[in-house]
Amino acid sequence: MNTNQNWIIVAPAGATYLSDFLTEIPANCLFNKKQTGCGATELAIRNSIPTIIAMPYVALVKNKTIYRKDDISVLGVYEGVQEQDIIDYAKSHSPLKIAVTYDSLPRTIRALKTAGLNPYKELFLLVDEWHVLFNSYSFRHTAIKNLLAEAAKFDRATYMTATPIEQEYVLEELKHLPVCEINWPHLIEVNIRSRQTSKPAHYIVKECRKVLDSRLEHNLHIFVNSVEFIAKVIDLAKLTPEQVKVVCSVSGDNGENNQRKLGKDYPIGQPSDPVRKINFYTSTCFEGCDLYDENGVTFIVSDGNKSHTLLDISTLFTQICGRLRDSKYKGEIIHVYSTTKYSRDVTLDEFVAATKKTLQEAVQYADEINSLSDTAREKTLSKIKYINEQYVRIEDNRLVVDRNFANMDIVNFKICRHIYRTYVNLTNELQRNGYTITRHSFSEIMEKIEDKANTRVTFKELFDEYHRLKTTRPFFSLDNHEELCTRIALKYPLVKQAYDELGTAKVQALKYHVGNIRRELTKQVRLPSEYKIVKMIDTVFPKQMFISKSKAKSELQRIYDDLGIQQTAKAADLAKWYEIKETAPKINGKTTACITIIRDRMIAK
């Protein structure tokens, strides 16, 4: 196997799983399997190679151990599993197959050594979902550093994911590893149905009620990294415990806090629990969990006001898209999101430049201190109560610069303050990662229409939404497009009239200008010219207000031309249809010949 440079393995035509063409996982590399659900961990479990699989979450470990549906013995190591349990398993099983959480790897190695084994030489280490090492680096720093230190001691160790971090942001400890990538001939195309809304929770509430009240066959699988959000939806939608499954962290204090937020009537479940009509998952299920539901529909929620719900498109978002294994709606994902409200004063490029500058200054500062003699350095560091430099820490009487934190800052800025800041940015990022955006939905328009505060909605927004509803099919019947069109038409009849009589292309050519649209509609009405003239004049000239004769003449000429009337317009023509008054007021200090329309002489019908 090539261990010096990147390489690609081409999957044969018709291959679905890695086991169709591989007998083992490639060793000593960053392994990009490219596709979730391709049986990579199962290959590592079922072959004859003694293996430790390190996973980011307890739920994943349980999914591959105690919740297995076959008789393969895989030991799961997480909080509550003792070292003696590991020793007993090691002495009684062959080949060893052990799934551990990232945090549990060091004590697993200690136990294996106690059992008389040399795990670094005798076992293969597979670090699964390695992109989580980066995503969790700041708040699981100690556990990840310990894992990386232990992994470096193995003769054979591989870091595996279907959603790798962009190469420039890979953890410093892993940058030396070559990349092995699987080239699948037929990857499933995933279409993203975007739902932009200022109130993501209320949107999800409506979707839940539609499924339940209409007794639709669909089951909703809602991925959102916020237990507070889930509790709010349960409350607002009035969901009963029998209708809901919630899967979130149960580790330590998190479990107690999460259960308190949900209430005692809504127990925290496991991924393998029976499917309910409404199923919620936090980040504990974003990666690696296998979910099965033929009628399952995936919702991903990103709340712009809660940064921990904003997902990196290249990793977490893509991982979620692969969680439902057998759904007939597998290729359709609904992304409900609101944009962030962060300041636009700092661009991504500016932030990257500033971060790199800060990192460079940190390196220079560390080099200066570290260049001192041991005695001088110890004395200097003892006097520093606080290291007022980003990305720097004291370690073994030296200053250490952690470039990983700088990369994390850049990626987090990119996610929170760039990608989710605008609809365009988010759409571009989705498309860059290979997703097809099949419908650009503006749910916010319907929210504005329903807003009791009478939020202003432009004609362009209304018309574009009406056009979208008329030209796209509803996804799994949760949207009743005709009903939504009717609601728009009742409140804004001009939208329907323009769509039906002029068409989208003509309205766009008129630049959505309401006055121009009304005039164009009038031209097409089968009425005498006199009536058409009056109707068009009414859209241009206000009553009981000064109108300069020059403006009256030019606008009237335009109306004649639009209607195909071969006549030279005069301001005095208005007297044919209106009672008028000629005046000469001063406008901007200049005497101006004007006409004022008093009232109608002729009523346009």
N, C-alpha and C positions, 0 to 999 in steps of 0.2 A: 504494500500500500504506500502511496506517495505521501511523504511526511515533510517535504521541503517546499512545495509550492501548491497553489490552489489547483483543484481538479474537479471535474464534473462527471457524474455518473448518469448515463441516459437510461431512463426506465424503458423497458420494451413496450411495444404497443399492446394495449389491453391490460397492462399491469395496474392493479389497484392498491396493493400493499407492498411494503418493502420486502416482505418475506417471499413475494413472487419472484424476486431476482437477487436478493441478498441473504446470506446466512448469518451475518453479524453486522453490527454498526461500525462504520469506519472509525479508526482509532487515531488519537492525538491530533484533533482538528476541531474547528468550529463547523459543526455539521448542520447545514441548512437543508432540511428535508423538504422545504417549499410547500408542503401540503399538510394540513392538519387531518387527523383521522386516517393516516396511512399505516398505522400499526407499528410504529417505531419502537415504543416502549414494550409492546407485546413481543416483538422480535427479540429484544434484549432479555425478556423474561423467559421465553420459550426455547432459546438456543442452549447449548451445553456449556457456555462460558460463565464461570462464576462472576457475578455482577452486583455492584451496588448502584442503585439509581437514586440520585439526589433530586428531590422535588421541592418546589417553593412552598407548598401549602399542605396542611394536614389532610384536607379533603381529597387532594390528588393521591396522596399515599394510601388513604383508605379505599379509594376507588380502585386501586391496583392490588389491594391486599384483602382486607376483610370483606369487601363487597364483590369479590370475584364470583363469577357464575360457573367456574370450572373447578377442578380439584388440584390445580397447580398451587403449591405451597410457596407463598411469597411473604416474608416477614416484613411487617410495617413498623418503623421506628419513629415515634413522635412523643410528645409529652405524655407521661404516664407509663411508657414502656421502659422496663428496667434493663440495665446492662446484663443482668443475669439471664434475662429472656433472650438476649442476643447470643450470649455464650452457649446456652442450651440449644438454640437453633443451629448454630455453627457446628456443633458437635454431632448433630443428628441428621443433617441434610446435605445433599450433594446433587447437582451443583448448587452453591449458595446463590440465592436470589433475595436481595434485601432492598426494600424501598424506604428511603429516609427523607425527612425534611432537611432543608439546608442546615438548620440549627443543630440537627442531631448527628451530622456526619462525624465530627470529632469524637464524640463518645462511642459511636458505633465502631470506629477504628480502634479505640482503646479496648473495647470489649473483645473484638476479633483478635487483637494481640494477646489478651488474657487467655483466649481459647487456643493459643499456640499457633496462630496464623500470622503471616506477613502480608497484610492486605495490599500494601503498595506493590508487591511483586505478584501476588496470587490472584488478585481480583481486578476486573475491569471497572472503572468508574465512569458512569454516564451521568452528567449533570444536565438534567432535563429543563427545558424552558429557560435557557441561560439568559435570555433577554431580561428576565426578572431580576437578575443580579444587578443590572444597570438601573432598572426602574425602582428598585428597592434599596439602592445603595445608601441613601442618606439616612433612612430610619431603621435599616437592618445592617448598619455598617459593620459592627463587630462580627455578627454571624457570617456575613459575606466574606469579610477578610479572612476569617478562620477557614471557611470552606475553600477559598482560593489557595490558601497556604497549604492545606492538606492535599488538595487536588494536584498541586505542583509536584508532590512526592510520588505520585503513581507513575508506573512505567507506561500504563495505558489508560488514558483519560480523554474523554470527548465531551464537548459542550454542544448540546443539541437544541434546536428550535425550528419552528416553521416560519418564524417572524424575526429575523435578525435585526439588531441595531445597525443603523447606518455606520459604515466602516470607520468614519472619522471619529465616532463617539464610542467605539468599543473600549471596554475597560483596559487600562494600561497593562494589566497583568495577562491579558489574553491576546494582545495585538501581535505577538510573535507567532501565533498559531496559524497554519494554513486553513483555507476554507474549502470544504467539500460540499458540493451542491448537487441535489437531485434534479434532473431535468425531466419533468413529467410531460408526456406528449399531449395529454388532454386534461388540463386543469379546469375545474368547474368555474364557470363565469358567475360572479356574484353581482347582482344589481342592487344598488342602494336607492331606496325610496326616502328622500329627504323630507323631513317635517320641521320647518323652522317655526318656533313658537316662543313667545315671551314667558309662557307659563307651562313648562314641561310636565309638571305634576298634574295639572288640570287636564292636559291633553291625554295623559295616560289614564286618568280617571274615566274620561269619556270612552276611550277604547275598551277598557274593562267592562263598563256598563253595556256597551254595544254587544260584546260577545255574550255576556250573561243574559241580558234582557231579550235579545233576539234568538237566544239558544243556538248560536252558531256552532259548527263543529270544531272551530279553531280553538287551540289553547295558546295563550300568550306566554312567552318566555322573555321576561324583561330583565335586561342586564343593566344595572345602575349601581355605582359604587357609593351608596349612601343608604344606611339603614334608616336615617331620619326621613329620607325621601320615600322609602318603602312604607314606613309607618303612616306617613301623611296620605299616601294613595289609598292604603287600606281603610283609613278613617273616612276620607272624603267619598270614596266609592262604596262605602258600607259593605265591604267584603266580609263574608263569614269565614271562620277557620276552615270549614270544609271546602271552600272555594280556593284556598290559598296555600302555596308552598313557598317558604322563604329559606334560602340557603345563604348563610353568611358565617363569619368567623365565630368559632366556639372556644378559641384558645384563651386560657387565663381570664384576665379581667374583661377582655373584649367580649367573651361569651356572655358574661353577666350583664354588661352594659347594653349589648345588643338585645338581649332578651327583655330587659327593662324597657327599652325603647319600643319594642313590638307589643309588649303586654303578654301576660301569662297565657292568654287564650290562643296565641299564635306561636307555637313552639318552633325553634330553629330546626330545619330538616337537613337531610343529606341529599347529594345529587342523585343517588340511586332510589330515593323514595318515589312512590307512585306519582305520576304527573297529575296536577290539578288544572283547573281551568285557567288560573292565574298563577304564574310561577316567577318568583323574583330571585335574582342572584347578584351578590356583590363580588368584589375582586377575587374572593377565595375560589370562585368557579370560572374565572375568565380564561384560565389556561389549563389545558390538559384534561379537564373533566369530559367524560363521554355522556351525553344526554340523548335519550331515545324517545321520540314522539312523532309519529307519522303526520299528525295534524298540528305540529308545533310551528309557531310563527315567532321569529326573533325580533325583539325590539332592543335597540341600544339607546340609552338615554345619556345625554351630555348637557348638564345644567351649567350655563355660563357663569352663574353666580356661585357655583361650588367647584373650585378648581380641581378637587380630588375626583370629580366625575368626568373630567375632560380626558379623553383617551388618545394616546399616541396612535395615529392611523397605521403606522407601519408595524406595530407590535400588538398591543392589547386589542385594538379594534379588529384587526385581522384574526386574532385568536378567537374572539367571540363568534365571529362569522362561521367558524368551524365546529362549534360546540354541539349543535343538533345534527346528529349523524344521519338519521333516516327520514327526515322530514321531507314531504313533497314540496315544501316551500323553501328548501335549503338554499336555493339560489336567489332568494329575495330577502333583503334585510331592511327593516324600517329604522331609520336613524332620527330620533327626536332630539332636537337640540335648540339651545338658545345661544346667541352670540355673547361674548364677554363684553364688559363695560370698561375695560382698561383704557387708559390714556393712549392716544395714538402718537404722542410726542416722540417716542423712541421706536425706531424701526428695528427689525431683526438684525440687519447688517450692522447697525450702530451698536446694538447690544453685544453682538459677537465680537466686534472690534474692541469694545470697552472691556469685555471679559478677558480676552487674550492679553490686553495691556496689563490688567490687574494680575493675571497669572504670571506674566513676565516679571513684574515688579516683585511678586512673592518669591519667585525663583532667585532673583538677585539678592533679596533680603536674606533668604535662607543660606545662600552661598557665602555671604559676608560673615554670618554668624558661625557657620560650619567650618570656615577657614581658620578660626581661632584655635589655639591649642586646647587640649582637653580640659586643662585647669581653667583657662580663661573662659572657655565656652560654658563650662559648668557654672562658673561664677556669674557670667552674663545672664544665662537662662534662669538662674535662681532669683534674679532681681526683676525678671519680667513676670508681672502678675497676670497679664493677659496678652496673648498673641493677637495684636490688632492687625492682623493680615489675613485676608481670605485665603482659604485653601492650604493653610500652614498649621502644623501641629508639632508638639514636642514628642520625640520618640527616641529612647536610648541616648539621651543627652545630645540629641541633634535635632535640627529642624527638618521636617519632612514636608514636601509639597505634594499634595494629592490632586493630580490633574483630573481625576475622575469627577471630583466635585464641580470643577469648572465646566466640564462637558455636561454634567447634569443640569447646571444652571442654564446653559444654552438650550438644551432640549426642552426643559420646563418652560422657559420663556417662549420658545417656538410654539409649544402646545397652547399655553394659556393666553399669551398676548399676541400671537400672530395667526395661527391656524384657525382658532375659534373666534377670532375678532370679527371676521366678516364672512358672509355666505360664500363670496368668491374665493377667499383663501381656503376655506374648508373644502369646497368643491374641487379646487385645483389639487389639493393634497390627496383627496380620495382618488382622483383620476391618475395622479402620479404613481399611486400604489396599485394601479391596475383595476380599479373598480369602474363599473359602468353606472353613470348616474342617469337613470331612465326617466326620472320625473323630478323636476324642480318645483317643489310644492311651497306655496306661500300661505301656510295655515294662519299666519299672523293676520292676513287680510280678513278671514272669517272672524277672528278674535276682535278686530277693530269694529267690524260690522255689529257684533253682539255687545260691544262695550257700552255700558250705560252712560259713561261719561261722554259719549258721542265723539270719540276719537276721529280726527280728520283722516279720510281716505281719499287718495287721488283717483281720478278717472282712469288713469293708466293702470294703477294697481288693481282696480276692480275689473277692468276689461281683460287684463292679462290673466287674472284668476279665473274669470268666466271662460276664457278661451281654453285654459288648461283643463278645467273641469269637463268641457265639451269634447276635448280631443284625446284624453287619456282614460284608460280603463281603471276602475277602482280595483285596489288590491285586496283580495280575499273578502270582498263585500263589506269591509268596515266603513268605507266611505260611500255614501249615497250621493253620487255626483249630481243627479237630476234634482234632488232635494236642495242641495247647496246652490245650484243654478237658479232655482225658483226663488230662494231667499234673496239672492242678489237682485234678480229681476223685479221683485215686488218693491224693494227699497230703492233701487236705482234703475227704473225702466229704460232710460236712455242706453244703458249698457247692452241690454238684450236687443233693443231696436237697432243699434249700430252693428252688433254682431250678425243679426239676421239679415239686415237689408244692405249693409255695406261690405261686411266681411273683414277679416283680420288685416289683410294686406292693405286695404283702403284706409282703415283706421290708423294703421301704422304710418302710412304715407301722409296722412293728415296730422301726424305727430301728436295724436291723442287730444288735439285741441277741441274743446267742447263746442265753441262757437263755429268752427269750421265744420265739425261733424253735423251740427244741427242744420247748417246751410246746405250741406251735401244731402242730407235726408230730405230736406224741403224740395230740392231740385228734382228728386225722384218721385215725389208725390204727384198723382194725377189730379191736379187742381188747375183752375184758370191762372194765368200768369199774375193777375192782380193780387190774388190770395198769396201766391208764393212770394211776391215782392214784399208784401206786408209782413209775412211771417219771418222773412230774412232780415228786414229792417228792425224788427223787434229784438233780434239777437244782437244787434249792433248799437242801436241808438237808445240811450236812456230817455225817459220822459221827464218833463219839468226841469231840465238842465240845459245849460248853454252848449250848443254844438256849432263849431265854426263852419261857415258856409263852404270853405275849401274842403274840410273833412267830410261834410255831408255830401258834397258833390263826388269826391273820390270813392267813398264807400258805396254810394248809390250806383256809380258806374261799374264797380266791381260786381254788384248784385246783378245788374243788367247783363254783364258779360257772362257771369256764371249761368244765368238762365237762358242765354242765347238770344237776348232781346237786342235787336239792332237799333240802338237809340243812344244819343248823347245825353248824359245825365246833367241835370241842373239842380241846385239845392232847392229851388222853388218847386220842383216836382213833388216834394214831400206834402205840399198842400193838397195833392190829389187824394191822399189817404188819411191825413191828419189835420187837425186844427193847429196852426202854427203861429208863432209870433216872431217877427224879425226884430233884433236888438243889436246894439253895438257896444257891449261892455268893454271895460279895460281888463285884459288878461295879461298878467305879468307886465303891467305898466303900459300896455299897447292896446289901443282901440282896435277891436276885432269884430268884423261883421259876423253875426251869429244868428242861428235859428233855434227856437225852443219849441219842442213838441208839447202841446197842451193836453190833447186827448185824441182818441181814434175817431176818424170819420167812417172807417170801414172795418168791420170785425172779420178777422181771418178765421175761417172754420176748418 
